[in-house]
Amino acid sequence: IAIEIGLLDVLRNLVEDVGIDVNRRQWTDFNTTHFNADDHDSDSNNFLIDLALLRGDTDILHYLLSTNGFDMSRMIRPPIATIGFASHEAVTDEMFQTLILHPSVDANMMDEFGATPLLLSVSDLSYNMRINAPHDAPPDARVEYLRSRVRRIGWLLEAGANPLVLDPVRDVPLIQYAQGELEKDPDNEHWTEVVEMMEQRVDAMGDM
């Protein structure tokens, strides 16, 4: 609840004085004010870091990531799901970059279906281009929104994401999917930049 309503001082007290584990799920479901000790690890509950992302709270995100105990690998579900939350509209570029640069985040982590953070970000860009999101924004704002998605792909590549990993849905490497999208729309500046960054990353991998 402290995260849901943005009470950083209360959260700090819970973590530092009460001893709440920053890697845990929230105590109860959204908008529930009672504490039920039996449901804090229910699959229906989000992790604390997820709540900070969904709320778009930069200060709380920074605090959780700065604690000595935060470790994405300790979460009892594939940590890549948190990267999925990071595509939420409330998450700023700065929040996204802060998250993926945390030492416990592997840019090539994979869930049981073979999805990686790069796949999620490429799919997010592709989806938002198809639906012309966000719908209620003026044209300039929509362009900036898509450019934000491109920047996030670039940060993942800089963090070591592998564009040669197979897209398990389309059954092609991610770079091949991006190249295919660019072939369909050669003048698309977003796919042009994504392909260029991916090709540079592949070249760099060859030099390692």
N, C-alpha and C positions, 0 to 999 in steps of 0.2 A: 504493500500500500504506500510506503514511503516513496518508492520509485514512481508509482502510478500518479501521485500528485506532486512529485518534484521536491520532496523534502530531503535535501542532501544531508543536512545536519543530523536528522533522525536516522538516515541510512548509515552515516558514519558511526553514530552511537551503537547501532545494532551490530555493525561489523566489528568495531574496535573494542567495545565494552561488553556487549552481550555475547559476541563470538559467532554471529551468523556466518555460514559458509557462503562466500560470494559466487560459488559455482553451483549453487542449489537452484531448485525451482522455486517459484513463488509459493507461499504457504497455501493459498486458496485460489479459486478461480477469480477472474476479474469481477470487481464490484462486490465481493463478498468480504464482510468486515470481521467475521469470526475466524478464529484460528482452529483448524482441525489438524492435529498432529498426524493423523493417519493418511491425509491426502496430499502432503507436500511434495511427493514424488510422482503424483499421478501424471500420466501421459497427456492429460488435458491442460496441464499447467505449464506456463512458459518459464524459461530460466530468467534470472534477474537481468542478465545482459540483454536478453531479448526485449524485456520491458523497456529498458533504457532506449533501445533502438526504435521501438514502435512509438515511444513518446517523443523521440527526437530530442532527447535531453543530453546535450553535450557535456555538461558538468558531471552528471551522474555516470555517463559512459566513461569519461576520463578517470573518475574516482574508482570505479570497479576495475578498470584495466590497470590502474596504478597500484592496487593492493598486491602484496607479496603472494597471496594465495590464489589469485586468479589464474586458471589454467583451462583452456578450451578442451584439452584432451581428457579432463576429468569429468566432463559432462556425460550423463548416462544415455546419450543418444548421439548419432553422428554430429560432430560440431559444425559440419558444413551447413546445417539447418540455420545456424545463427547468421551465416553469410546470406542466406535467403531472406531473413528478416532485414538485413542491411540494405536490401533493394527497396524497402518501404519508402514512400514519398517523404516521410518525416525525417529520414536520415540524410544529413548533409554530406557533401563531398569530404569535408574535414573529418566527420565522424567515421565514414567508410574507410578512409585512409588510416586513421588512428587504429581502427579495429584490425585491419589486415596486416599492419606492421607490428602487431603485438608478437612477442617471441613465441607464444604458444600457438600461433596460427600458422598452419602449413598451407601455402598457396596452392598446393597440389593435393590437399586432402580430398578424400573421395567417400561417398556414401555407398550403401549396399547396392545401389542401382548404377553406380559408376559416374555419378554427377560430381563435378568439381566446381570450385568457386568461379573459375573462368567460364565454365559452361553456363552457370546460373546468370552471370553478368551478360554474356553474349545473348542468351535467350531473353533476358530482360530488355536489352536494347532492341532486339528483333521484334518482340511483342509490342513494345511501346511505339515503334515505327509503324507497325501494321495498324494499330488502333488510333494513331495520331494523338497520343496522350501527351500531357493531360488535357482532357476535352475542354475544360472551362478556362483554359489559359489563352492569352493572345499568341499569335504566331511566333513572335520573338521569344516568348517564354517557353514555348514548346521546343524551339530549336535549342535553347540553353539546357532544357531538361534532357534532351537526347545527347547533347555534348557532355553533360555530366555523366551519363552512362558510358560514353566513350572514354572519358578520363578514368573511370573506375576500372575499365578493362586494361588501360595502360598501366595503372598502379599495380594491378595483379601481375601483369607481365613483368614489371620491374621487380616485383617481389619473388619472381621465379616461376610463375605459372607456365605450364607447358601447353602450347597451342596445338601440339601434335597428338594430345590425348583424344581418344575416340569419343565422339558424341554418341552415347548409347541409344539415343532415340533415332537419330538420323543415320547412324552406322557409318559415319565418316569422321575424320579428324576435324577438330574445331576450325583449324585454319582453312581446310577445304570447304567447310560450310560457309565461312565468311567470304571466301573467294567466289563461291557460287552466288551469294547474295549480291556481290559487287558486279558480277557478270550480268545479272538481271537488270541492274540499275547502275551503269558505269559512272554516272554523274553524282552518285550519292556520296556526299563528303564524309558521312559518318562511317560507312563501310570502307571507304578509301583509307581513312585513317586507321581503322581497326586492322585491315589487311596489312598495311605498311608496318604497324607495330608488331603484328604477329610474325611477319617475315623477318623483321629485324631480330626478334627474339629467337627464331629458329636459327638464323645465321650465328647469333651469339652462342647458342647451345652447341653448334658445330665447332666453335673455336675453343670449347672448354676441354 
